[in-house]
Amino acid sequence: MSPLDRVGFRQLILLIVLVPMVIGNLATLRLASNAQAAERLANEELADLEQLLAHRNFETAVIAELALYRGWPTVLASSAIREDDPSIVITRQVIEGLVQSATDLAAAGVRQTALGTDELATFDDIARSLTDLRVGFAENPRTIRSDELTRVDADLAIWSHQVDYLALGRSAAWMSIDRQAEFATALSTEVIYAGGLLLAGESTEAQRQAAAVALATTDAALERLHVVVTDEQRQRLEVAYADNEYLTTVRSRVLDLPNRFEPLGAPDLVSSLTGLASFTAVTVEIQGESVASVRAAALLRSDRARHNRQLMIGAALATLVVPGLLVAVVGGRTTRRVQRLARAAERISQGELGVVVDDVTGTDELAVLATAFNQVSASVLMGHDQVAALADGRLDDPVFDRDLPGPIGHTLRVALRRLGDTTAELAHHASHDRLTGLLDRRGFHLAAAELSADQRRAVLLLDLDGFKKVNDTFGHAAGDAVLEDVAERLRRSIRSSDVLARLGGDEFVIVTERSDAERLAARLQGELTRTIRWNGEDLRVSGSVGWTTLDLGEPVGSALARADSAMYRAKGQGPGRVEHVEHAGFRVEERAK
């Protein structure tokens, strides 16, 4: 073999080894970077889970404590209750200690998380107001501090909105945790209201209605919890519910109480409430399983990403050794030309783009290789620009007018078309209810935030009456049909400029012009009186509507809380009622406009 032939053979070896090595090294480093990003995201998800749990637990504890301050004065208002009765004193002290210690423990958990400025301000306001309520309750448990309760309710509505925003887009396992917290809140409120009524020995219609609403809220929360747990967890909940004396027997007495009756007695009531431990233990276990599932999934992704990153870095380091060995074998001018190619490849492997090899003269294999390298480098630069535009969501960037050669370019074009369709679909699903097609809670708040600030508006909250009966009698398929039909009727009832959303369950909200609120509320009542035909059955529901004025510049969450309160007042008066409440600071002359 002549010297010239040997040089050509060595250059051929370089061409065969070096080009795949450069491309493989680039791909390896890209994979290592992706693995590192995946590991970081998994670790951030674990931190987010702890923050969400702390925030939701604090919300649950505060609601339970407020229920004590509202419910206990109704117990002491009974003529059959003596405030100094030892059993009454002990019962109050036990419940007071439980709810206050639970709030303090939850608050300590919140303090360990990273709070933003707005969250910290809301948290401090709630803590100060609770301190004032505790002092007033200790001094006179007969008195309801309505001003402090109103202040905590307003701050808690803001806190709940912030927690809901943190929970957006979370997995089904997190939804189970969230629904468990919702059920715990409802059950603790019911125990205080219903337990206090059974202690009293006498009741008023308003007290019985308040207790009935608490029981209905607990049932609805448990129904929503059933939807997001597994079949095995749902069966455990049903067994625990059926075996519990309080849930199956004692609580039902609240709905049939006369004005005067034989009180249950503090020892019997405490004994009955103690029986709730067997049921709450099951719900706590299910919450723990959901938390463990989220943690385990995040940890698994983190560990896999870390392992993949270590493998990719090792492979990249291994391939970097090859250029040195090739340079040592090839001598003379061929060696220098290979060194220039190796240095250019190393610069690309370190993330530098647009690297060009100047020595492309001649017709031998190294010149061909240098030319091919420059073309690959230009393609990598173009691919980087297109991937960067893709990552930023700039799908109309002019960089996509230039196509990468070969199968990669074709694949990228197909990916762009699919990404455009997927992005639009994900954007819709992220803000819309899958069953009815209406805005969901997140979509509602986003749409409400975009409303013009120079126009007076009103918030109407509608909750279906009789919906649970439809579900229990005909099944969830019938319930879904009712929700879809109601959603369509609401669409036909509103203007195109109104905002309509399903907040969850059988609750719907509408933001409309203030001047149109009363007419719309009446029209909704009429729309819901018509029978819904499903599988040969006539399904009937009605709606309780609460509405309030949305003041200029007021957060929609505050108005939504007032509308929710008005809706429950309407529901307490019977099905198909409308209640209106104004903001406490709303002036008379403004109301007349």
C-alpha positions, 0 to 999 in steps of 0.5 A: 500500500502506497503512502498516499493510500495509507493517508486515504485509509486513515482519513476514511477511518476518521470519517467513519469514527469521528462523525458518528462520535460528534453527533452521538456526543451532541445527543448524549449531552442533550439527553443529560441536560434533559435528565437534569431538568426532569430531576429538578422538576420532580424535586420541585413537585415534592416541595409544592406538595408539602406547601399545598398540604400545609395551606389546605390543612390550615384552611380546614382547621380555621373553618372548623374553629369558626364553626365552634364560635358560631355553633356554641352560642346556639347551644347556650341559648337553650333554656335547658342548658346551664352554662356551669353544668360540668358536662357542658363545660367539659364538652366545650373545653374538649371541643375548644381545645381540639379545634384550637390546637389543630389550627395552631398545628396547621399554622406552624406547618404554614410558617415552615413554607415559603410564603409570598407577600400576599399570602403572608399578609392574609395569613397574619390577618387570619391569625390576628382575627382568630386571637381576638375571637379566642379571647372573646369566646373565653370571656363570654362563650354566649356572644358571637363576635360577628365583626371578627367572624366577617373579617376572618370569612373575607380573609379566608375566602382570599386564602382559599382562592390562593390555595385553589390556584396552587392546586390547579393542574395537579394529578388525580392523587392530589385531587383525592387529598384536596377532596379529603380536606374538603370532607374533613372541613364539612364533617367538623362543621356538622359535628359542632352544629348538630352536636350542639343542637342535640345537647340543647333539648330545644331547637328553633327552625333556623337552628334546624335549617343550619344543621340540615345545611351542614349535614347536606354539605357533608353528604355532598363533600363525601359524594365528591370524595367518592368520585376521586378515590379508587374502587377499593378505597370507596368500598372501605369508606362505605363499610366504615360509614355503614358501621358508624352509629353517629353517621347512620343513626344520631345525625338523622335525629337532627332533621326530625327534632321538635321544638322541645325534646329530651337532650342527648346528654353530654356523655352520650354525645361525646361517646357517639362522637368518639365513634367517629374515630373509626370512620375518620381513621379510614379517611385519614388513611386514604389521604395518607395513601394519596400523599404517599402516591404523589411522593413516591411518583415524584421520587421515582422520577427524580431517581430515574432522571438522576441515574439517566443523567449520570449515564449520559455524562459518563458516555459523553466523557467516554466519547471525548477520549476518542479524538485524542487517540485518533490524533496520536495515530494520525501524523503530520498534516492529517493529524493537524487537520483532525485536531482542528476537527476535534477541537471544533467538535469539542466546542459543539459538545460544550454547547457552542453553536455555529462552529465552522472548520476553515480547512475545507480545501482539497478533494481528499476524505478530510476535506469532504469530512470538513465540509460535511462537518460545517453542514452538520454544524449549520443544521445543528444551529438551525435545529437549536433555533427552531427548538428554542422557538418551539420551547418559547411557544413561538410557532410562527417564528420565521426560523421555521420557514427553513427546513432541516434536511432529511428525516429530522426536518420532516419529523420536526414539521410533523411535531409542530403541526401536532403541537399546535393542535395539542396546545390548543386542546390543552389550553381548552381543557386547562380552563373548561369543565370536561362534562359540560364544556363550561369554564371551570373554577380556574377558567372562571377566575381568569375570565373574570379578571379580564372583565372591564373594570369600568362597568358595574356587575353582579355575581350569581351563584346557582346550586341545584335542588334535588340533584342528589335525589336524581343521582341516588334514584337513577344513577350518576349517568342521569346526574351527568345528563341533568348537568349537561342539560342545565348547562345548555339552558344557562347558556341560552339564558345569558348574554354573550358578554356574560361569564358562565362557569361550573365551579364543581358538583352542581354549582354554577356561577354567572357574572353579568351586568348589575342592571340585568341581575334580577331579571336573569335570576328570575329567568334561571328559575323559570328555565329550571322548572321544565322537566328533563327527559332522560331514558324515558324518565322525567327528571326534575330539579330546581335551583337556589340562587344567591347573588350580590353586586361586584363592586368596582375594583373588588376581587371576584373571590370576595363577591363569590363568597357573599353570593355563596352565603346568599345561596345557602340562605336561599337553600335554607328557605326551601327549593327554588328560592333567590336571595340577594345580599349587598356588600357591607360598604355599599352606599344607598345612593349607589344602590339606587343607580 
